[in-house]
Amino acid sequence: MRTSHNISKNHFSTRNLLFVLVTLSVILLCTFSFSAIATAGHTQAAQRQTQTTYESVYISGGDSLWSLAQQYRDTTDTEQFVEQMKALNGLDSDRIQAGAYLLVPVKTVL
């Protein structure tokens, strides 16, 4: 009799363990699913809320790409914004001429 009692006790423990594992798996799956949905929705909302336009800026004496980047950048790193301006304007160096115009990307919140 001792043997049959141990078998049903082991069977009961295995069922409990299986139930706990399945329950935890369902909870984790739901948590990750809701998190992914919330992140995707937030990303789409952020993309819809900003629009990039381009402004033609007159370069005055003493202006530099760095000073213009600090003035016009949003949350972009200043160095990255300088590189964006250089690419947008076809510049090979950081030198700009007073009296010329420069296209600058400007993000607008909608």
CNS distance restraints for C-alpha pairs under 8 A (distance, minus, plus):
assign (resid   1 and name CA) (resid   5 and name CA) 6.29 0.50 0.50
assign (resid   2 and name CA) (resid   6 and name CA) 6.32 0.50 0.50
assign (resid   3 and name CA) (resid   7 and name CA) 6.26 0.50 0.50
assign (resid   4 and name CA) (resid   8 and name CA) 6.32 0.50 0.50
assign (resid   5 and name CA) (resid   9 and name CA) 6.14 0.50 0.50
assign (resid   6 and name CA) (resid  10 and name CA) 6.05 0.50 0.50
assign (resid   7 and name CA) (resid  11 and name CA) 6.09 0.50 0.50
assign (resid   8 and name CA) (resid  12 and name CA) 6.03 0.50 0.50
assign (resid   9 and name CA) (resid  13 and name CA) 6.24 0.50 0.50
assign (resid  10 and name CA) (resid  14 and name CA) 6.11 0.50 0.50
assign (resid  11 and name CA) (resid  15 and name CA) 6.21 0.50 0.50
assign (resid  12 and name CA) (resid  16 and name CA) 6.21 0.50 0.50
assign (resid  13 and name CA) (resid  17 and name CA) 6.08 0.50 0.50
assign (resid  14 and name CA) (resid  18 and name CA) 6.05 0.50 0.50
assign (resid  15 and name CA) (resid  19 and name CA) 6.08 0.50 0.50
assign (resid  16 and name CA) (resid  20 and name CA) 6.20 0.50 0.50
assign (resid  17 and name CA) (resid  21 and name CA) 6.16 0.50 0.50
assign (resid  18 and name CA) (resid  22 and name CA) 6.13 0.50 0.50
assign (resid  19 and name CA) (resid  23 and name CA) 6.08 0.50 0.50
assign (resid  20 and name CA) (resid  24 and name CA) 6.10 0.50 0.50
assign (resid  21 and name CA) (resid  25 and name CA) 6.09 0.50 0.50
assign (resid  22 and name CA) (resid  26 and name CA) 6.24 0.50 0.50
assign (resid  23 and name CA) (resid  27 and name CA) 6.27 0.50 0.50
assign (resid  24 and name CA) (resid  28 and name CA) 6.11 0.50 0.50
assign (resid  25 and name CA) (resid  29 and name CA) 6.06 0.50 0.50
assign (resid  26 and name CA) (resid  30 and name CA) 6.14 0.50 0.50
assign (resid  27 and name CA) (resid  31 and name CA) 6.13 0.50 0.50
assign (resid  28 and name CA) (resid  32 and name CA) 6.16 0.50 0.50
assign (resid  29 and name CA) (resid  33 and name CA) 6.05 0.50 0.50
assign (resid  30 and name CA) (resid  34 and name CA) 6.10 0.50 0.50
assign (resid  31 and name CA) (resid  35 and name CA) 6.10 0.50 0.50
assign (resid  32 and name CA) (resid  36 and name CA) 6.08 0.50 0.50
assign (resid  33 and name CA) (resid  37 and name CA) 6.21 0.50 0.50
assign (resid  34 and name CA) (resid  38 and name CA) 6.08 0.50 0.50
assign (resid  35 and name CA) (resid  39 and name CA) 6.12 0.50 0.50
assign (resid  36 and name CA) (resid  40 and name CA) 6.13 0.50 0.50
assign (resid  37 and name CA) (resid  41 and name CA) 6.18 0.50 0.50
assign (resid  38 and name CA) (resid  42 and name CA) 6.16 0.50 0.50
assign (resid  39 and name CA) (resid  43 and name CA) 6.15 0.50 0.50
assign (resid  40 and name CA) (resid  44 and name CA) 6.22 0.50 0.50
assign (resid  41 and name CA) (resid  45 and name CA) 6.16 0.50 0.50
assign (resid  42 and name CA) (resid  46 and name CA) 6.17 0.50 0.50
assign (resid  43 and name CA) (resid  47 and name CA) 6.26 0.50 0.50
assign (resid  44 and name CA) (resid  48 and name CA) 6.26 0.50 0.50
assign (resid  45 and name CA) (resid  49 and name CA) 6.24 0.50 0.50
assign (resid  46 and name CA) (resid  50 and name CA) 6.90 0.50 0.50
assign (resid  48 and name CA) (resid 110 and name CA) 7.59 0.50 0.50
assign (resid  49 and name CA) (resid 109 and name CA) 5.43 0.50 0.50
assign (resid  49 and name CA) (resid 110 and name CA) 4.92 0.50 0.50
assign (resid  50 and name CA) (resid 107 and name CA) 6.16 0.50 0.50
assign (resid  50 and name CA) (resid 108 and name CA) 5.34 0.50 0.50
assign (resid  50 and name CA) (resid 109 and name CA) 4.40 0.50 0.50
assign (resid  50 and name CA) (resid 110 and name CA) 5.60 0.50 0.50
assign (resid  51 and name CA) (resid 107 and name CA) 5.36 0.50 0.50
assign (resid  51 and name CA) (resid 108 and name CA) 5.08 0.50 0.50
assign (resid  51 and name CA) (resid 109 and name CA) 6.44 0.50 0.50
assign (resid  51 and name CA) (resid 110 and name CA) 6.96 0.50 0.50
assign (resid  52 and name CA) (resid 105 and name CA) 6.33 0.50 0.50
assign (resid  52 and name CA) (resid 106 and name CA) 5.49 0.50 0.50
assign (resid  52 and name CA) (resid 107 and name CA) 4.30 0.50 0.50
assign (resid  52 and name CA) (resid 108 and name CA) 6.18 0.50 0.50
assign (resid  53 and name CA) (resid 105 and name CA) 5.80 0.50 0.50
assign (resid  53 and name CA) (resid 106 and name CA) 5.24 0.50 0.50
assign (resid  53 and name CA) (resid 107 and name CA) 6.25 0.50 0.50
assign (resid  53 and name CA) (resid 108 and name CA) 7.38 0.50 0.50
assign (resid  54 and name CA) (resid 103 and name CA) 6.07 0.50 0.50
assign (resid  54 and name CA) (resid 104 and name CA) 5.40 0.50 0.50
assign (resid  54 and name CA) (resid 105 and name CA) 4.51 0.50 0.50
assign (resid  54 and name CA) (resid 106 and name CA) 5.67 0.50 0.50
assign (resid  55 and name CA) (resid 103 and name CA) 5.52 0.50 0.50
assign (resid  55 and name CA) (resid 104 and name CA) 5.20 0.50 0.50
assign (resid  55 and name CA) (resid 105 and name CA) 6.42 0.50 0.50
assign (resid  55 and name CA) (resid 106 and name CA) 6.73 0.50 0.50
assign (resid  56 and name CA) (resid 101 and name CA) 6.10 0.50 0.50
assign (resid  56 and name CA) (resid 102 and name CA) 5.53 0.50 0.50
assign (resid  56 and name CA) (resid 103 and name CA) 4.58 0.50 0.50
assign (resid  56 and name CA) (resid 104 and name CA) 6.35 0.50 0.50
assign (resid  57 and name CA) (resid 101 and name CA) 5.33 0.50 0.50
assign (resid  57 and name CA) (resid 102 and name CA) 5.17 0.50 0.50
assign (resid  57 and name CA) (resid 103 and name CA) 6.22 0.50 0.50
assign (resid  57 and name CA) (resid 104 and name CA) 6.90 0.50 0.50
assign (resid  58 and name CA) (resid  98 and name CA) 7.89 0.50 0.50
assign (resid  58 and name CA) (resid  99 and name CA) 6.50 0.50 0.50
assign (resid  58 and name CA) (resid 100 and name CA) 6.02 0.50 0.50
assign (resid  58 and name CA) (resid 101 and name CA) 4.55 0.50 0.50
assign (resid  58 and name CA) (resid 102 and name CA) 6.55 0.50 0.50
assign (resid  59 and name CA) (resid  63 and name CA) 6.18 0.50 0.50
assign (resid  59 and name CA) (resid  96 and name CA) 7.78 0.50 0.50
assign (resid  59 and name CA) (resid  97 and name CA) 6.86 0.50 0.50
assign (resid  59 and name CA) (resid  98 and name CA) 4.89 0.50 0.50
assign (resid  59 and name CA) (resid  99 and name CA) 5.45 0.50 0.50
assign (resid  59 and name CA) (resid 100 and name CA) 5.53 0.50 0.50
assign (resid  59 and name CA) (resid 101 and name CA) 5.78 0.50 0.50
assign (resid  59 and name CA) (resid 102 and name CA) 7.04 0.50 0.50
assign (resid  60 and name CA) (resid  98 and name CA) 4.89 0.50 0.50
assign (resid  60 and name CA) (resid  99 and name CA) 6.12 0.50 0.50
assign (resid  61 and name CA) (resid  97 and name CA) 7.97 0.50 0.50
assign (resid  61 and name CA) (resid  98 and name CA) 5.07 0.50 0.50
assign (resid  61 and name CA) (resid  99 and name CA) 7.77 0.50 0.50
assign (resid  62 and name CA) (resid  98 and name CA) 7.72 0.50 0.50
assign (resid  63 and name CA) (resid  67 and name CA) 6.26 0.50 0.50
assign (resid  63 and name CA) (resid  68 and name CA) 6.88 0.50 0.50
assign (resid  63 and name CA) (resid  98 and name CA) 7.43 0.50 0.50
assign (resid  64 and name CA) (resid  68 and name CA) 6.19 0.50 0.50
assign (resid  64 and name CA) (resid  94 and name CA) 7.73 0.50 0.50
assign (resid  64 and name CA) (resid  95 and name CA) 7.35 0.50 0.50
assign (resid  64 and name CA) (resid  96 and name CA) 6.69 0.50 0.50
assign (resid  65 and name CA) (resid  69 and name CA) 5.94 0.50 0.50
assign (resid  65 and name CA) (resid  82 and name CA) 5.94 0.50 0.50
assign (resid  65 and name CA) (resid  85 and name CA) 7.74 0.50 0.50
assign (resid  65 and name CA) (resid  94 and name CA) 6.45 0.50 0.50
assign (resid  65 and name CA) (resid  95 and name CA) 7.65 0.50 0.50
assign (resid  65 and name CA) (resid  96 and name CA) 7.29 0.50 0.50
assign (resid  66 and name CA) (resid  70 and name CA) 6.23 0.50 0.50
assign (resid  66 and name CA) (resid  78 and name CA) 7.04 0.50 0.50
assign (resid  66 and name CA) (resid  79 and name CA) 7.57 0.50 0.50
assign (resid  66 and name CA) (resid  82 and name CA) 6.27 0.50 0.50
assign (resid  67 and name CA) (resid  71 and name CA) 6.27 0.50 0.50
assign (resid  68 and name CA) (resid  72 and name CA) 6.09 0.50 0.50
assign (resid  69 and name CA) (resid  73 and name CA) 5.37 0.50 0.50
assign (resid  69 and name CA) (resid  78 and name CA) 5.78 0.50 0.50
assign (resid  69 and name CA) (resid  79 and name CA) 7.96 0.50 0.50
assign (resid  69 and name CA) (resid  81 and name CA) 5.81 0.50 0.50
assign (resid  69 and name CA) (resid  82 and name CA) 5.78 0.50 0.50
assign (resid  70 and name CA) (resid  78 and name CA) 6.03 0.50 0.50
assign (resid  72 and name CA) (resid 104 and name CA) 7.44 0.50 0.50
assign (resid  72 and name CA) (resid 105 and name CA) 7.73 0.50 0.50
assign (resid  72 and name CA) (resid 106 and name CA) 6.59 0.50 0.50
assign (resid  73 and name CA) (resid  77 and name CA) 7.71 0.50 0.50
assign (resid  73 and name CA) (resid  78 and name CA) 6.88 0.50 0.50
assign (resid  73 and name CA) (resid  81 and name CA) 6.41 0.50 0.50
assign (resid  73 and name CA) (resid 105 and name CA) 7.98 0.50 0.50
assign (resid  73 and name CA) (resid 106 and name CA) 7.20 0.50 0.50
assign (resid  74 and name CA) (resid 106 and name CA) 7.87 0.50 0.50
assign (resid  74 and name CA) (resid 107 and name CA) 7.00 0.50 0.50
assign (resid  76 and name CA) (resid  80 and name CA) 6.70 0.50 0.50
assign (resid  76 and name CA) (resid  81 and name CA) 6.25 0.50 0.50
assign (resid  77 and name CA) (resid  81 and name CA) 6.20 0.50 0.50
assign (resid  78 and name CA) (resid  82 and name CA) 6.21 0.50 0.50
assign (resid  79 and name CA) (resid  83 and name CA) 6.41 0.50 0.50
assign (resid  80 and name CA) (resid  84 and name CA) 6.24 0.50 0.50
assign (resid  81 and name CA) (resid  85 and name CA) 6.23 0.50 0.50
assign (resid  82 and name CA) (resid  86 and name CA) 6.19 0.50 0.50
assign (resid  83 and name CA) (resid  87 and name CA) 6.18 0.50 0.50
assign (resid  84 and name CA) (resid  88 and name CA) 6.02 0.50 0.50
assign (resid  85 and name CA) (resid  89 and name CA) 6.04 0.50 0.50
assign (resid  85 and name CA) (resid 103 and name CA) 7.09 0.50 0.50
assign (resid  85 and name CA) (resid 104 and name CA) 6.08 0.50 0.50
assign (resid  85 and name CA) (resid 105 and name CA) 7.39 0.50 0.50
assign (resid  86 and name CA) (resid  90 and name CA) 5.79 0.50 0.50
assign (resid  86 and name CA) (resid  91 and name CA) 4.72 0.50 0.50
assign (resid  86 and name CA) (resid  92 and name CA) 7.01 0.50 0.50
assign (resid  86 and name CA) (resid  93 and name CA) 7.61 0.50 0.50
assign (resid  86 and name CA) (resid  94 and name CA) 7.50 0.50 0.50
assign (resid  87 and name CA) (resid  91 and name CA) 6.32 0.50 0.50
assign (resid  88 and name CA) (resid 103 and name CA) 7.02 0.50 0.50
assign (resid  88 and name CA) (resid 104 and name CA) 7.88 0.50 0.50
assign (resid  89 and name CA) (resid 102 and name CA) 6.75 0.50 0.50
assign (resid  89 and name CA) (resid 103 and name CA) 6.41 0.50 0.50
assign (resid  96 and name CA) (resid 100 and name CA) 7.85 0.50 0.50
